[in-house]
Amino acid sequence: DTEVTQTPKHLVMGMTNKKSLKCEQHMGHRAMYWYKQKAKKPPELMFVYSYEKLSINESVPSRFSPECPNSSLLNLHLHALQPEDSALYLCASSRVGLPTDTQYFGPGTRLTVL
Amino acid sequence: DAKTTQPNSMESNEEEPVHLPCNHSTISGTDYIHWYRQLPSQGPEYVIHGLTSNVNNRMASLAIAEDRKSSTLILHRATLRDAAVYYCILRASISGAGSYQLTFGKGTKLSVIP
């Protein structure tokens, strides 16, 4: 099974709401990633978790809070977002250790902030 | 990270070969060349990767110049399902993290004409 699942598929939230995005994989991968993709732009890396520890934060605002509760799950907690945060949020996973390792992406959560 | 340059868009007729170029003149000796593609409304998916030698798999072929400053992704018979944005990515290591991030460039949008 090479599937990365993401829920929900679509999310609409107000600027004062708190919501969470969920990502799950069962490939035994120990690296997990969050990317943000604006319309007609390439994905941009937000966070990297390696062995359930945050290893990279690409200067993402604190209103985005990642969490990796175990090796199969990755969450992205959202609070006080701005309309410009509306985007497709992609989760990916891979093995850890080699530059040849493939990243497997989920279908994304399309977020709209009103 | 070393940068890549790709044409913004290309067109191909169905069932004809497609050659997608990528320039990476500042590539380092240890950078792997990866190609991912993103079909409409989906997350990116791995296509192929290589270091120095040409590579083939069931999806495509990768031709790497002898000086490694450019590469070409070859789709041998384009189908309508191959219409996507194709990203050429140099895989850089993250010091101490053990995971290898993907830095996406703008990519080439491939249109396939029936």
Contacts between the chains, C-beta under 8 A, distances in Angstrom:
chain1	res1	chain2	res2	distance
A	4	B	43	7.6
A	31	B	98	7.6
A	31	B	99	4.0
A	33	B	101	7.5
A	42	B	85	7.9
A	42	B	87	6.6
A	42	B	104	3.6
A	42	B	105	6.4
A	42	B	106	6.0
A	42	B	107	6.0
A	43	B	44	6.6
A	43	B	102	7.8
A	43	B	104	5.1
A	44	B	104	7.4
A	45	B	101	5.6
A	45	B	102	7.2
A	45	B	103	7.1
A	48	B	94	7.2
A	48	B	97	6.6
A	48	B	99	5.7
A	48	B	101	6.3
A	50	B	97	5.3
A	50	B	98	5.4
A	50	B	99	4.8
A	51	B	98	7.9
A	55	B	94	6.8
A	55	B	96	7.7
A	55	B	97	4.0
A	55	B	98	7.7
A	55	B	99	6.6
A	56	B	94	6.3
A	56	B	97	6.4
A	56	B	99	8.0
A	56	B	101	6.8
A	90	B	43	5.1
A	90	B	44	7.5
A	92	B	43	7.4
A	92	B	44	8.0
A	92	B	102	8.0
A	94	B	99	6.8
A	94	B	100	7.7
A	96	B	98	4.7
A	96	B	99	5.3
A	97	B	98	5.5
A	97	B	99	7.8
A	98	B	100	7.2
A	99	B	30	7.6
A	99	B	31	7.7
A	99	B	32	4.9
A	99	B	91	4.2
A	99	B	92	7.7
A	99	B	93	6.0
A	99	B	100	4.5
A	100	B	32	5.9
A	100	B	49	6.1
A	100	B	91	7.6
A	101	B	100	6.5
A	102	B	46	4.4
A	102	B	49	8.0
A	103	B	36	7.8
A	103	B	44	7.8
A	103	B	46	6.9
A	103	B	102	5.9
A	104	B	46	7.5
A	105	B	43	3.2
A	105	B	44	5.0
A	105	B	45	6.7
A	106	B	43	5.4
A	107	B	41	7.8
A	107	B	42	5.8
A	107	B	43	5.3
A	108	B	42	7.9
A	108	B	43	5.5
